[in-house]
C-alpha cells in the first residue's frame, strides 16, 4: 500500500525548501576571514589560515552530503499517494463522521451490491482507495435500483453518489469531483446490421437504454427522432438488441465486453462510437458539501494510471491486441488502386466528352449566327423590295381619290381600305427590321441625354389617332437613352393601346421621373390581358386578346422588352381594374 503522509497546514514552504533551508545553506553561508599578511612570514602568514578554512568547508560539505538521502526520501514520499490537507480540511473531517454512499446495485463490473450487502467492483475499489488516502469514513446505503439511489440522493439520505456522469439535470442537486475513471461509450447492434457513422441520419430507429442514465438523457435531447426504449438493466438492453426488439444500444465499452462474455450474446458487434459521449465517471457530492468535494478531488489526484488499470483488469480484463492484418491491408490497397484507375479513366472520359460538347456548342453557335445573318439579310431585302411597290400603291390610291369625283362613298371606302393595308404592310416591315436589329448581339446603344416628355410628344404626333392620347408628365424628364430604340418601344406601346381601346376612349401616357430612373406608363380601356397569356406576353409572336379586325404579328411587346433589356430596365404588366397598363422603366445610369 502506498505511504500516506499528511503535512500540517501551518508548515511554511515545501519539503524540498525545508531541507534546503535547514541542511544545505549553512554549508555555504559561513564566512572564513583570512588575517592580514604578516611581513615576517614567507607567505605572509596565510598558510595556516587557509588550511583552517579548508577544513571547515570540507566538514560542512560532508555534513550536507550525508543529509541528501533524507532529501531524496522526502521527495519520493511527496509523490507517492500523498494528500496534503489544510488545517480547515482536517478539522472538517474530524467532525464529519461517517458519510453515506449511494451506488448502482446492478452495474457490474463497475459496481454492484453483493448478496451479502457489500459494495464491490471497479467503483468500490477506486472510491475505497481515495477514501483511505483522505481519511473519509464511507458507509454504504443499500438500495435495490439505480432510480432508488437517485431518489435517495435527491432527498439527502446519502451525501455521496458513486460513479456517475455529470449532466445538467444532476447539477441541480450535486457537485462533482474530477473524473475518477474514463470509459468510452460505443454503439452496439446486431452483427448483420450495417455500421453506424451518423446518429442524426438514422431516423426513427429504436435504442434500448437503462433508465436514468446520462446517455438516455443526452440522446433524448440531441437526437429527438430516435425511439428510446427504457430498460431496468444493462443485460436487458443487450438482450433486446440481440433478439431484434431494439435496433441498437449505446453502452460502456467495459460493460459491453463483460455482458457479451457473460451472457453469450455473440451475435452483437460494435457498430460505431459516439464522439463526445465518453463516460467521465465521477463522485457526486451534495451541493452543500463543497469542502468534502475538494478533499475527494485531492485524493483522486493521487491515483495513477497504473492503479486505475490494475483495478479495472481485476474485475473486467479487456486485452487489446494490436495485430496488423496484412490481408486486409492488401485488400484495401487493391481497392484503392482500382479506385484510382477508375477515377483516372473517368476523368479522361469526362475530358473527351467535355471537348466534344464544346465543339458541338461552338458549331451550334456558328450555325445560329449564320442563320441569323441570313435571316437579317432576307428581312432587309424583303423590306426594301416591299417599300417601292407599297409606295406606288399608296400613291396610286391618293391619285385615284383626286381623279374620282367626291361624294361616292363606296369609292372612298375602298380607297381608305387600300391605304390602311399599305400602312399595315409598312408597319410590319418596320417591325421585322427592328426585331432583327434588336436581336443582334453586337448592337451598341447610342445613348444621348434626352427629354422623354419631348420624345413622347414627337412619337404621339406621328401616330394616327394621336389626338386620343392624354399625356400626363412633368415639364421635363431627362434620361440617357438611345432615342431611336426608345421611340420604337414607346410607339409600339401606344399603337397597341390605341388598337385595343374603344374609339371613344382615351389612352393615358404617364411619365414619372424619380431618383432611380424614369417610368413610362401606358394605360388603355380595352378588354385586358387573360391570366393564361401573362407569363408569355412579352415573348416573340405572342398576341393578346384580339379580334379579326385588329391587325398584329405579336412582335410589338417583344420589341418593347428587348429595348428595356438593352437599357438595363424592364417592362411589366401592371394590375388595374379596367383595360391594361404597361410600365416601361428606364434606370438612371
C-alpha positions as CSV (number, residue, x, y, z in Angstrom):
1,X,0.0,0.0,0.0
2,X,1.3,3.5,-0.9
3,X,2.6,5.5,2.0
4,X,0.3,8.3,3.2
5,X,1.9,11.5,4.7
6,X,-0.2,14.4,5.9
7,X,1.6,17.7,6.3
8,X,0.4,20.4,8.7
9,X,-1.4,23.3,7.2
10,X,0.9,25.7,9.2
11,X,4.1,24.5,7.7
12,X,5.9,27.2,5.6
13,X,7.5,26.0,2.3
14,X,7.7,22.6,0.7
15,X,9.7,19.6,2.0
16,X,12.5,20.4,-0.5
17,X,12.6,24.1,0.6
18,X,12.6,22.9,4.3
19,X,15.6,20.6,3.8
20,X,17.4,23.2,1.7
21,X,17.0,25.9,4.4
22,X,18.0,23.6,7.3
23,X,20.7,21.5,5.7
24,X,22.4,23.0,2.6
25,X,22.5,26.7,3.2
26,X,24.7,26.7,6.3
27,X,27.5,24.9,4.4
28,X,28.0,27.9,2.2
29,X,26.7,30.8,4.3
30,X,29.7,30.9,6.9
31,X,32.4,33.4,6.1
32,X,36.1,32.3,6.6
33,X,38.1,35.6,7.2
34,X,41.8,35.5,6.5
35,X,44.2,37.6,8.6
36,X,46.3,40.4,7.2
37,X,49.5,39.3,5.6
38,X,52.4,39.2,8.1
39,X,55.7,40.8,7.0
40,X,57.9,38.4,9.0
41,X,56.3,35.2,7.4
42,X,57.5,33.8,4.0
43,X,53.9,33.5,2.8
44,X,52.6,36.4,4.7
45,X,51.1,34.2,7.5
46,X,48.3,32.9,5.2
47,X,49.1,29.2,5.0
48,X,47.7,28.2,8.4
49,X,44.6,30.2,8.0
50,X,43.9,28.7,4.5
51,X,44.2,25.2,5.9
52,X,41.8,26.0,8.7
53,X,39.2,27.4,6.3
54,X,39.6,24.4,4.0
55,X,39.0,22.0,6.9
56,X,35.8,23.9,7.9
57,X,34.5,23.9,4.4
58,X,35.1,20.2,3.9
59,X,33.3,19.4,7.2
60,X,30.2,21.4,6.1
61,X,30.1,19.8,2.6
62,X,30.4,16.3,4.1
63,X,27.5,17.1,6.5
64,X,25.4,18.3,3.6
65,X,26.1,15.2,1.5
66,X,25.1,12.9,4.4
67,X,21.7,14.6,4.5
68,X,21.0,14.3,0.8
69,X,19.4,10.8,1.2
70,X,16.9,12.3,3.5
71,X,16.0,14.9,0.9
72,X,15.5,12.3,-1.8
73,X,13.3,10.2,0.5
74,X,11.2,13.2,1.2
75,X,10.7,13.8,-2.5
76,X,9.6,10.2,-3.1
77,X,7.1,10.4,-0.2
78,X,5.7,13.6,-1.7
79,X,4.9,12.0,-5.0
80,X,3.6,8.5,-3.9
81,X,-0.1,8.8,-2.7
82,X,0.4,11.9,-0.6
83,X,-2.6,14.0,0.2
84,X,-1.8,17.5,1.6
85,X,-4.7,18.7,3.8
86,X,-5.1,22.1,5.3
87,X,-6.0,22.7,9.0
88,X,-9.6,23.6,8.0
89,X,-9.9,20.4,6.0
90,X,-8.5,18.2,8.8
91,X,-10.9,19.9,11.3
92,X,-13.8,19.3,8.9
93,X,-13.0,15.6,8.6
94,X,-12.7,15.3,12.4
95,X,-16.2,16.4,12.9
96,X,-17.7,14.9,9.7
97,X,-18.1,11.3,11.0
98,X,-19.2,8.6,8.5
99,X,-20.6,9.5,5.1
100,X,-23.4,7.7,3.4
101,X,-22.8,6.5,-0.2
102,X,-25.5,5.6,-2.8
103,X,-24.5,3.2,-5.6
104,X,-25.9,1.4,-8.6
105,X,-26.8,-2.0,-7.2
106,X,-26.6,-3.8,-10.6
107,X,-23.9,-2.3,-12.8
108,X,-21.1,-4.8,-12.7
109,X,-18.2,-4.8,-13.4
110,X,-18.3,-1.1,-12.5
111,X,-20.2,-1.7,-9.3
112,X,-22.9,-3.7,-7.5
113,X,-24.2,-4.7,-4.1
114,X,-23.3,-8.3,-3.4
115,X,-25.8,-10.8,-1.9
116,X,-24.2,-10.3,1.5
117,X,-24.6,-6.4,1.2
118,X,-21.0,-5.4,0.2
119,X,-20.1,-2.8,-2.4
120,X,-17.9,-4.3,-5.0
121,X,-16.5,-3.6,-8.4
122,X,-14.2,-1.0,-10.1
123,X,-16.0,1.9,-8.4
124,X,-15.8,0.2,-5.0
125,X,-12.1,-0.3,-5.2
126,X,-11.3,3.2,-6.6
127,X,-13.6,5.1,-4.1
128,X,-12.3,3.0,-1.2
129,X,-8.7,3.8,-2.2
130,X,-9.5,7.6,-2.4
131,X,-11.4,7.4,0.9
132,X,-8.4,5.8,2.7
133,X,-6.0,8.4,1.4
134,X,-8.0,11.4,2.5
135,X,-9.3,9.8,5.7
136,X,-13.1,9.7,5.0
137,X,-15.2,7.0,6.5
138,X,-17.7,5.9,3.8
139,X,-20.7,3.7,4.6
140,X,-23.0,2.1,2.0
141,X,-26.7,2.9,1.9
142,X,-28.3,-0.2,0.4
143,X,-30.8,0.3,-2.5
144,X,-32.4,-2.1,-5.0
145,X,-32.3,0.0,-8.2
146,X,-30.4,3.0,-9.6
147,X,-33.5,5.0,-9.7
148,X,-33.9,4.4,-6.0
149,X,-30.4,5.5,-5.4
150,X,-31.0,8.8,-7.4
151,X,-34.2,9.4,-5.4
152,X,-32.3,8.9,-2.1
153,X,-29.6,11.3,-3.2
154,X,-32.2,14.0,-4.1
155,X,-33.8,13.5,-0.6
156,X,-30.4,14.0,1.0
157,X,-30.3,10.5,2.5
158,X,-26.8,10.0,1.1
159,X,-24.1,12.6,0.7
160,X,-22.2,10.8,-2.0
161,X,-23.2,9.2,-5.3
162,X,-20.9,6.6,-6.8
163,X,-19.6,6.5,-10.3
164,X,-21.9,8.7,-12.4
165,X,-21.6,11.2,-15.3
166,X,-22.2,14.9,-14.8
167,X,-25.4,16.2,-16.5
168,X,-27.3,19.5,-16.3
169,X,-30.2,17.7,-14.5
170,X,-27.8,16.3,-11.9
171,X,-26.1,19.6,-11.5
172,X,-29.3,20.8,-9.7
173,X,-28.6,18.9,-6.5
174,X,-25.0,17.6,-6.9
175,X,-21.4,18.8,-7.1
176,X,-19.0,16.7,-9.0
177,X,-15.4,15.7,-8.4
178,X,-12.8,15.5,-11.2
179,X,-13.2,12.3,-13.3
180,X,-12.4,9.1,-11.4
181,X,-12.5,6.8,-14.4
182,X,-12.8,7.4,-18.2
183,X,-14.6,4.8,-20.3
184,X,-15.8,5.3,-23.9
185,X,-19.5,4.7,-24.9
186,X,-20.0,2.6,-28.1
187,X,-22.9,1.7,-30.3
188,X,-23.9,-1.9,-30.1
189,X,-26.0,-3.5,-32.9
190,X,-26.6,-7.0,-34.3
191,X,-23.8,-8.4,-36.5
192,X,-26.0,-8.4,-39.6
193,X,-26.6,-4.7,-39.4
194,X,-24.5,-2.0,-41.1
195,X,-22.1,0.1,-39.2
196,X,-23.3,3.5,-37.9
197,X,-21.5,6.7,-38.8
198,X,-24.0,9.4,-38.0
199,X,-26.8,9.0,-35.5
200,X,-28.6,12.0,-36.9
201,X,-29.2,10.2,-40.2
202,X,-30.8,7.1,-38.7
203,X,-34.3,8.4,-38.4
204,X,-36.8,6.7,-36.1
205,X,-34.6,3.8,-35.1
206,X,-35.1,2.2,-31.7
207,X,-32.5,2.4,-28.9
208,X,-32.7,0.3,-25.7
209,X,-31.1,2.2,-22.8
210,X,-31.3,1.8,-19.0
211,X,-33.5,4.5,-17.4
212,X,-31.9,7.4,-15.5
213,X,-28.6,7.3,-17.3
214,X,-26.6,10.2,-18.8
215,X,-26.7,8.6,-22.3
216,X,-30.5,8.3,-22.3
217,X,-30.8,11.9,-21.1
218,X,-28.4,13.2,-23.8
219,X,-29.8,11.1,-26.7
220,X,-33.4,12.2,-25.9
221,X,-32.2,15.9,-26.1
222,X,-29.8,15.7,-29.1
223,X,-31.5,13.1,-31.3
224,X,-35.2,13.5,-30.8
225,X,-36.0,11.4,-33.9
226,X,-34.7,8.2,-32.1
227,X,-37.3,6.0,-30.3
228,X,-35.9,5.3,-26.8
229,X,-36.9,2.0,-25.1
230,X,-36.2,2.2,-21.3
231,X,-34.8,-0.9,-19.5
232,X,-34.1,-1.8,-15.9
233,X,-30.6,-3.2,-16.5
234,X,-27.6,-3.4,-18.9
235,X,-28.4,-7.0,-19.6
236,X,-32.0,-6.3,-20.6
237,X,-30.8,-3.6,-23.1
238,X,-28.3,-6.1,-24.7
239,X,-30.9,-8.9,-24.9
240,X,-33.5,-6.5,-26.6
241,X,-30.9,-5.7,-29.3
242,X,-29.8,-9.4,-29.7
243,X,-33.4,-10.5,-30.1
244,X,-34.3,-7.8,-32.6
245,X,-36.8,-5.9,-30.4
246,X,-34.4,-2.9,-30.5
247,X,-32.1,-1.7,-33.3
248,X,-29.2,-0.8,-31.0
249,X,-28.0,0.3,-27.6
250,X,-25.3,2.7,-26.5
251,X,-23.2,1.4,-23.6
252,X,-19.8,1.5,-22.0
253,X,-17.0,-0.5,-23.6
254,X,-16.2,-2.3,-20.4
255,X,-19.9,-3.1,-19.7
256,X,-20.3,-4.3,-23.3
257,X,-17.3,-6.7,-23.1
258,X,-18.4,-8.0,-19.8
259,X,-22.0,-8.5,-20.7
260,X,-21.4,-10.2,-24.1
261,X,-18.9,-12.6,-22.5
262,X,-21.2,-13.3,-19.5
263,X,-24.5,-13.7,-21.4
264,X,-23.0,-15.3,-24.6
265,X,-24.5,-12.6,-26.9
266,X,-22.1,-13.3,-29.7
267,X,-24.5,-12.0,-32.4
268,X,-23.7,-8.5,-31.3
269,X,-21.0,-6.2,-32.6
270,X,-19.5,-2.7,-32.1
271,X,-21.3,-0.7,-34.8
272,X,-19.7,2.7,-34.1
273,X,-18.7,5.2,-31.5
274,X,-20.4,8.4,-30.3
275,X,-17.8,11.2,-30.2
276,X,-18.2,13.3,-27.0
277,X,-20.2,10.6,-25.2
278,X,-17.3,9.1,-23.2
279,X,-18.2,8.2,-19.6
280,X,-16.3,10.6,-17.4
281,X,-17.3,8.8,-14.2
282,X,-17.1,11.0,-11.1
283,X,-18.2,11.1,-7.4
284,X,-21.3,13.1,-6.9
285,X,-21.4,15.2,-3.6
286,X,-24.3,17.1,-2.1
287,X,-24.4,20.7,-3.2
288,X,-23.8,22.0,0.4
289,X,-20.6,19.9,0.8
290,X,-18.2,21.8,-1.4
291,X,-15.3,21.2,1.1
292,X,-15.9,17.5,1.0
293,X,-15.8,17.6,-2.8
294,X,-12.4,19.4,-2.7
295,X,-11.0,16.9,-0.3
296,X,-12.0,14.0,-2.5
297,X,-10.5,15.8,-5.5
298,X,-7.2,15.8,-3.7
299,X,-7.4,12.1,-3.2
300,X,-8.4,11.4,-6.8
301,X,-5.4,13.4,-8.0
302,X,-3.1,10.9,-6.3
303,X,-4.4,8.0,-8.4
304,X,-2.0,6.8,-11.1
305,X,-3.0,5.3,-14.4
306,X,-1.3,2.0,-13.3
307,X,-3.6,1.9,-10.3
308,X,-6.7,2.5,-12.4
309,X,-5.7,-0.1,-15.0
310,X,-4.9,-2.7,-12.3
311,X,-8.3,-2.2,-10.6
312,X,-10.2,-2.3,-13.9
313,X,-8.4,-5.5,-15.1
314,X,-9.1,-7.1,-11.7
315,X,-12.9,-7.0,-12.4
316,X,-13.1,-6.9,-16.3
317,X,-9.9,-7.9,-18.0
318,X,-10.0,-6.4,-21.6
319,X,-7.0,-7.2,-23.7
320,X,-6.5,-5.1,-26.8
321,X,-4.3,-7.0,-29.3
322,X,-2.6,-4.7,-31.8
323,X,-2.1,-7.0,-34.8
324,X,-1.5,-5.9,-38.3
325,X,-3.9,-7.7,-40.7
326,X,-1.8,-7.8,-43.9
327,X,-4.6,-9.5,-45.8
328,X,-6.9,-6.6,-45.0
329,X,-4.2,-4.1,-45.9
330,X,-3.6,-5.7,-49.3
331,X,-7.4,-5.7,-49.9
332,X,-7.6,-2.0,-49.0
333,X,-4.6,-1.2,-51.2
334,X,-6.0,-3.2,-54.1
335,X,-9.3,-1.4,-53.8
336,X,-7.6,1.9,-53.6
337,X,-5.6,1.2,-56.7
338,X,-8.7,0.1,-58.6
339,X,-10.5,3.3,-57.4
340,X,-7.6,5.5,-58.6
341,X,-7.6,3.8,-62.0
342,X,-11.4,4.2,-62.3
343,X,-11.1,7.9,-61.4
344,X,-8.3,8.4,-64.0
345,X,-10.4,6.7,-66.6
346,X,-13.5,8.6,-65.7
347,X,-11.5,11.9,-65.8
348,X,-10.2,11.2,-69.3
349,X,-13.7,10.2,-70.5
350,X,-15.1,13.4,-69.0
351,X,-12.4,15.5,-70.7
352,X,-13.2,13.8,-74.1
353,X,-16.9,14.4,-73.5
354,X,-16.4,18.0,-72.5
355,X,-14.3,18.6,-75.6
356,X,-17.0,17.0,-77.8
357,X,-19.7,19.1,-76.1
358,X,-17.6,22.3,-76.6
359,X,-17.0,21.6,-80.2
360,X,-20.7,20.9,-80.7
361,X,-21.7,24.0,-78.9
362,X,-19.3,26.1,-80.9
363,X,-20.7,24.6,-84.1
364,X,-24.2,25.3,-83.0
365,X,-23.4,28.9,-82.1
366,X,-21.7,29.3,-85.5
367,X,-24.8,27.8,-87.3
368,X,-27.2,30.0,-85.4
369,X,-25.1,33.1,-86.1
370,X,-25.1,32.3,-89.9
371,X,-28.8,31.6,-89.8
372,X,-29.4,34.9,-88.0
373,X,-27.3,36.8,-90.5
374,X,-29.1,35.1,-93.5
375,X,-32.4,35.9,-91.9
376,X,-31.4,39.5,-91.3
377,X,-30.3,39.9,-94.9
378,X,-33.6,38.3,-96.1
379,X,-35.7,40.6,-93.9
380,X,-33.8,43.6,-95.1
381,X,-34.1,42.6,-98.7
382,X,-37.8,41.9,-98.4
383,X,-38.4,45.1,-96.6
384,X,-36.5,47.0,-99.3
385,X,-38.3,45.3,-102.1
386,X,-41.7,45.9,-100.4
387,X,-41.3,49.6,-99.8
388,X,-41.2,50.5,-103.5
389,X,-44.4,48.7,-104.6
390,X,-46.1,49.8,-101.4
391,X,-45.2,53.4,-102.1
392,X,-46.6,53.0,-105.6
393,X,-49.8,51.5,-104.4
394,X,-50.3,54.3,-101.8
395,X,-49.5,57.0,-104.4
396,X,-52.0,55.4,-106.9
397,X,-54.7,55.4,-104.2
398,X,-54.2,59.0,-103.5
399,X,-54.3,59.9,-107.2
400,X,-57.5,58.0,-107.6
401,X,-59.0,60.0,-104.8
402,X,-58.3,63.2,-106.7
403,X,-59.5,61.8,-110.1
404,X,-62.7,60.4,-108.8
405,X,-65.5,62.8,-108.0
406,X,-66.1,63.2,-104.4
407,X,-69.3,62.1,-102.9
408,X,-69.1,58.5,-103.9
409,X,-69.0,56.7,-100.5
410,X,-68.2,53.3,-101.9
411,X,-65.1,54.5,-103.8
412,X,-63.9,56.5,-100.8
413,X,-64.3,53.4,-98.5
414,X,-62.3,51.2,-100.9
415,X,-59.5,53.7,-101.3
416,X,-59.3,54.0,-97.4
417,X,-59.0,50.2,-97.2
418,X,-56.2,50.2,-99.7
419,X,-54.3,52.8,-97.9
420,X,-54.8,51.1,-94.5
421,X,-53.4,47.8,-96.0
422,X,-50.4,49.7,-97.3
423,X,-49.7,51.2,-93.9
424,X,-50.1,47.8,-92.2
425,X,-47.5,46.2,-94.5
426,X,-45.2,49.1,-94.0
427,X,-45.6,48.8,-90.2
428,X,-45.0,45.0,-90.3
429,X,-41.9,45.6,-92.4
430,X,-40.5,48.1,-89.9
431,X,-41.2,45.7,-87.0
432,X,-39.3,42.9,-88.6
433,X,-36.4,45.2,-89.3
434,X,-36.5,46.4,-85.7
435,X,-36.6,42.8,-84.4
436,X,-33.6,41.8,-86.5
437,X,-31.7,44.8,-85.2
438,X,-32.5,44.3,-81.6
439,X,-31.6,40.6,-81.7
440,X,-28.1,41.4,-82.9
441,X,-25.7,40.6,-80.1
442,X,-23.3,43.2,-81.3
443,X,-25.8,46.1,-81.1
444,X,-24.3,49.1,-79.3
445,X,-26.7,51.7,-77.8
446,X,-26.3,55.3,-78.9
447,X,-27.1,56.9,-75.6
448,X,-27.9,60.6,-75.6
449,X,-29.3,62.8,-72.7
450,X,-32.9,63.1,-73.8
451,X,-36.1,64.8,-72.6
452,X,-38.5,61.9,-72.6
453,X,-41.5,64.3,-72.4
454,X,-40.4,65.8,-75.7
455,X,-39.7,62.4,-77.3
456,X,-43.2,61.2,-76.3
457,X,-44.8,64.3,-77.9
458,X,-42.9,63.6,-81.1
459,X,-44.0,59.9,-81.2
460,X,-47.5,61.0,-80.5
461,X,-47.5,63.4,-83.4
462,X,-46.6,60.6,-85.8
463,X,-49.5,58.3,-84.9
464,X,-52.9,58.1,-86.4
465,X,-55.3,58.7,-83.6
466,X,-52.7,60.6,-81.6
467,X,-55.4,63.0,-80.5
468,X,-56.8,60.3,-78.3
469,X,-53.6,60.1,-76.3
470,X,-53.6,62.0,-73.0
471,X,-50.1,62.9,-71.8
472,X,-49.6,63.3,-68.0
473,X,-46.0,64.4,-67.4
474,X,-43.8,66.9,-65.7
475,X,-42.2,69.8,-67.6
476,X,-39.2,67.6,-68.4
477,X,-37.9,64.1,-67.6
478,X,-34.2,63.6,-68.6
479,X,-32.6,60.2,-69.2
480,X,-29.6,58.9,-71.1
481,X,-31.3,56.7,-73.8
482,X,-31.0,55.6,-77.4
483,X,-33.6,57.9,-78.9
484,X,-34.4,55.7,-81.9
485,X,-34.8,52.4,-79.9
486,X,-36.8,54.1,-77.1
487,X,-39.1,55.7,-79.8
488,X,-39.8,52.2,-81.2
489,X,-40.7,50.9,-77.8
490,X,-43.0,53.8,-76.9
491,X,-44.6,53.7,-80.4
492,X,-45.4,50.0,-80.0
493,X,-47.0,50.5,-76.6
494,X,-49.1,53.4,-77.8
495,X,-50.2,51.7,-81.0
496,X,-51.3,48.6,-79.1
497,X,-53.3,50.7,-76.6
498,X,-55.0,52.6,-79.5
499,X,-55.8,49.4,-81.3
500,X,-57.5,47.6,-78.4
501,X,-59.2,50.7,-76.8
502,X,-62.7,51.7,-78.0
503,X,-62.6,54.6,-80.4
504,X,-64.4,56.9,-77.9
505,X,-62.0,56.1,-75.0
506,X,-58.6,57.9,-74.4
507,X,-55.2,56.3,-73.9
508,X,-53.2,57.7,-71.0
509,X,-49.4,58.1,-71.2
510,X,-47.9,59.0,-67.8
511,X,-44.3,59.9,-67.3
512,X,-42.8,59.8,-63.8
513,X,-39.2,60.9,-63.0
514,X,-37.6,59.5,-59.9
515,X,-34.1,59.3,-58.3
516,X,-33.6,55.7,-59.8
517,X,-34.9,56.4,-63.3
518,X,-37.9,57.3,-65.4
519,X,-41.2,55.3,-65.7
520,X,-43.5,55.5,-68.7
521,X,-47.0,54.1,-68.1
522,X,-49.4,53.4,-71.0
523,X,-53.0,52.6,-70.0
524,X,-55.9,51.7,-72.3
525,X,-59.6,50.8,-71.8
526,X,-59.5,47.6,-73.8
527,X,-60.5,44.0,-72.9
528,X,-57.4,43.5,-70.8
529,X,-55.0,40.5,-70.8
530,X,-56.2,37.0,-69.9
531,X,-54.3,35.4,-67.0
532,X,-53.1,32.5,-69.1
533,X,-51.3,34.8,-71.5
534,X,-49.5,36.9,-68.9
535,X,-46.4,34.6,-68.4
536,X,-45.6,34.6,-72.1
537,X,-47.0,38.0,-73.1
538,X,-43.6,39.5,-73.9
539,X,-42.4,36.6,-75.9
540,X,-42.0,36.8,-79.7
541,X,-45.1,36.2,-81.8
542,X,-47.5,36.2,-78.9
543,X,-50.6,38.3,-79.2
544,X,-53.1,39.4,-76.5
545,X,-56.8,39.4,-76.7
546,X,-57.6,40.2,-80.3
547,X,-60.3,40.3,-82.9
548,X,-60.2,39.6,-86.6
549,X,-60.4,43.3,-87.4
550,X,-57.3,44.2,-85.3
551,X,-54.1,43.6,-87.1
552,X,-50.9,42.5,-85.5
553,X,-48.0,40.0,-85.7
554,X,-47.2,39.5,-82.0
555,X,-43.9,41.5,-82.2
556,X,-44.7,44.8,-80.5
557,X,-44.4,43.8,-76.8
558,X,-41.3,41.6,-77.6
559,X,-39.6,44.7,-79.2
560,X,-40.5,46.7,-76.1
561,X,-39.0,44.1,-73.8
562,X,-35.7,44.0,-75.9
563,X,-35.4,47.8,-75.8
564,X,-35.9,47.8,-72.0
565,X,-33.3,45.0,-71.5
566,X,-30.8,46.8,-73.7
567,X,-31.2,49.9,-71.5
568,X,-30.9,47.8,-68.3
569,X,-34.5,48.4,-67.5
570,X,-37.7,46.4,-67.5
571,X,-41.3,46.3,-68.8
572,X,-44.2,44.9,-66.9
573,X,-47.9,44.4,-67.0
574,X,-49.5,46.3,-64.0
575,X,-52.7,45.4,-62.2
576,X,-55.6,47.6,-63.0
577,X,-59.4,47.3,-62.7
578,X,-60.2,48.0,-66.4
579,X,-58.1,47.5,-69.5
580,X,-54.4,47.0,-69.4
581,X,-51.5,49.2,-68.1
582,X,-47.9,48.6,-69.2
583,X,-44.9,50.2,-67.3
584,X,-41.6,50.7,-69.1
585,X,-38.8,51.6,-66.7
586,X,-35.5,53.1,-67.8
587,X,-32.9,53.3,-64.9
588,X,-30.6,56.2,-64.3
589,X,-27.1,55.4,-65.4
